[in-house]
Amino acid sequence: MFTKITEYEGITEYKLDANDLKVLLAPRRAAPVVAFMVVYRVGSRNEAVGHTGSTHLLEHMLFKGTPTYNKQNGTQVAAVLQKQGAVFNADTWFDRTRYYEMLPNDQLELAIHLEADRMRNSFIADSDRQSEMTVVRNELERGENDPARILDERVWALAFREHPYHHPTIGWRSDVEGVPTERLKEFYDTYYHPNNATAVLVGDFDEQTALDLIAKHFGGHPRSPQPIPPMYTTEPQQEGEIRFKLRRSGQLGVVEIGWHIPEARHPDTPVLTVLDHVLSAGVTARLYQALVETQLAVDEHASSSQFIDPGLFTIDATLNQGVAHETVEQAIYAVLDQLRTEDVTDAELAKAKNLILTQMIYLRDSPFGVVNAIGEAEAIADWKFYVDLPKQVEAVTAADIRRVINTYFTEDNRTVGYFIPKEEQL
Amino acid sequence: MSNHTFAARTRRFALDNGITLLVLENRVNPTVSLAGYLRAGAFFNPQGKEGLASVTTSMLNKGTAKRSKLEIADALESTGARVGVSSNTFTSSINGQSLSKDLPLIISTLAEELREPTFPAEELEKLKQRIVASIREDLDDTRSRAYERMSQLIFPQHSPFYRISAEALIQQVEQLTADDIRGFHQQYFGAPGMILTLVGDVDADEVRALIERELGSWQGAVAPQIDVAETPLQAAPHREIVAMKDKANCDVILAHASRLRRLNPDYLAAMIANRALGQSTLSSRLGLKVRDEMGLTYGINSSFSESGIADGPFTISVTVAQQNIDLAIDTTLELVREYRTDGIRPDELQDEQSSVTGSFKIGLATNGGMAGQIASAELFGLGVGYLDEYPSLIRALTKDEIDAAIRKYLHPDVMTAVIAGTVD
């Protein structure tokens, strides 16, 4: 029934022979609970103008029911999971859509059955789409209330002109409102197949029983009738700095800068991960010292994105009152410029690595922490990425940091956005 | 069987200076989680000095007699460990996590911060500026503006649940001095009444010796009694708008005084009553109608959000576009009325009972989850054994008990509605 592909660091990979569903099992008997997740390799990356936001809207539609689990017979997806006290949800991001539940281990079959069922049997009814569209529109409006979030969306939208990371996962408002149900159904029928998914199970379970249940419930789904369409759009190299201002009412200014960086699988990913810790993890980090400690800003973040395709390294800071955007922008460059010529200290490097490693140990405290990490790694590269990243981080040197700073953090490669509260004159 | 109970697995030590220490050995992962309480919170802020408890706890790691802020941060960050104290309405929470081998580090850091903080003036100025900035950011947040106004309409000005306006809070925080902080620390921070819970890959006797060594000789303040009068239920409905600019989404809060405290005998019945009504946006009554069927909102929830040592509000929160405000409020109130009339359905009761016991099991699946639950049971005087009894207490609840709680604690006809957002 299953072909065992490999076993690595306590995780076993299988392929369900009937339909190429990828299955990852990570037994962990700390407490009588299990976490189950199905990751589909489809996200807003697979959308284009006219149907931006469709992947996310479709994710909502998968809570609306199947012939087995539905409101009419009192077995709505959310209700049956809630009844078990499950922690459950689904979410959509650039590269993937994932559905998950953590629940008492005597309910493992429920989780597997429900996810297998909605993989192919969801209604996707027009009447449901209409009421759910307005739910999603309210979700979009909630996001619109937050200036820093909108600033971040604009940075991505300007830094990516051709590649679909250009548009936010929630979609453009008129697309969310206008997309026909048939288009969602088409999306469902194109991407929701076992050969485009990975099922991940972590927690206290018997391996053979789990495999039998997965085969029983997922085994009946055939492979996709057509190959899963590849997404082939690439972003050309940025040729010069992009700058913009966003003005609306608000309280504090924000500066955000994004630089193009490579895809998650690239060998520079561990270096960029260490760099993001050197810059912003904790009070002793360089950006905190340069921006917050000096009272230029009230907070700062650095984030090295990890996606299937090349993404952005972003730095943002919320300004203290009365501080000019330019001052903070220049202070950020000063921190980076120092790293162009001087090595980070051994202590800084050791601290960043230690933080990354202990975070990995902490997340093993909970089956959900592990399922989440494996699922995200599957979405952007391969599950081994989760196991190997700490080892690769271990090998990062000060010279690596200097090299990536000089490679990616250039003027021509950056997009700079200012959020300016309307009352304030600049 | 009995050695699998929390009561049997948890060692409880009463230290001479009044600290209660609880330790549960759980050796599956080389980590340890710390949770605990000090009996010092915002309730003790003197008149005109709102924010003092919060600033005091935030200042604890800004310098001690032994080390500077940076030295403390550097030691913790180098090991990936964390430990901190933050203030609540009546208490301050202690939270921490480390690899088991670094437990001595987080305990000595905690002891140093509690016993010998120096509250450096220049750090206080920086902290105040950051707090003021974050209050300013709240001024732009529809949810926090709605909550603030709700608290002022439901609670009298001297109530611990009344929130002064952001402008007034900024003014009071700006005036806090290092002497204020020092005074608050001396008056309210002490070993008597302090609770510390540790769960993880540790040896209970070694933990006890460690805590004795680091905190055993600490005295500090004696925890004062907390005596808060019950807030009466509102007599009539009320509605107010907090006007804000450029907000696509409005936050609506419907509320009244709850008169529910953690130790009320019908607390669990009230909690079940609330869960079936509105705990989950996806599956409770309010969510099924207002979100799932009508598509008016992304989120609708009800909650006894501060039913602990004293009685906070009962709230229903819903986010909505401005053209849907009236429909959302009217529908919500109608659903609560219907719930009051009909009571909980037997199948709903059964589902909630199973849901609570399932989620209790899931919550206890991590060191942090266990440490939190044990500390909370100790704070309310329920004892560790309460965690073992909890599922059967939930299963024993009857429809009559829930219906009585619904009638006693849910009052749709006197709810105050606060709407924060851009409303033409």
Interface residues (C-beta under 8 A of the other chain):
Chain A: R28 R29 A30 A31 P32 V33 F63 K71 G74 Q76 A78 A79 L81 Q82 K83 Q84 G85 A86 V87 M102 L103 P104 Q107 Q130 S131 E132 M133 T134 V135 V136 R137 N138 E139 L140 E141 R142 E144 N145 P147 R248 S249 G250 Q251 L252 A281 G282 V283 T284 V292 E293 Q295 V298 D299 T318 N320 Q321 A347 A350 K351 N354 L355 L357 T358 Q359 I361 Y362 R364 D365 S366 P367 K422
Chain B: N26 V28 N29 P30 T31 S33 K69 L70 A73 D74 E77 S78 T79 G80 A81 Q97 L99 K126 Q129 R130 A133 S134 R136 E137 L139 D140 D141 T142 M244 K245 D246 K247 A248 N249 S280 L282 S283 L288 R291 D292 E293 M294 G295 L296 T297 Y298 G299 T319 V320 A321 D347 D351 S354 S355 V356 T357 G358 S359 F360 K361 I362 L364 A365 T366 N367 G368
